[in-house]
Amino acid sequence: MSVITIRLTPPAPVPDSVSARQFKLQLLASGLLDAVEAWVSSQDRSVQIAFEYSGSFVRSEPMMQQGFAALGFTEAKIDAFFAAAASL
């Protein structure tokens, strides 16, 4: 009789933030860049400035929560987005 050993590695933790480069490249890769830019342009100047000049994007920030809600993202989809962005 042979013994089979299975090693399960826990999933990598979902990052709380990603760089602006990672975030915007993931938007592009997901086909969401145009929709997000349109949403940002319809918001007040503080959101527009934050989108344009932030060095990183933090998922718990109110602007991020509003944007993801506007796009209909679930928590699982946000997790997947940030995990994918972190790999770029």
Secondary structure, DSSP 8 states (H G I E B T S, - for coil): ---------------SEEEHHHHHHHHHHTT-HHHHHHHHHTS-HHHHHHHHH-SEEETTSHHHHHHHHHTT--HHHHHHHHHHHHT-
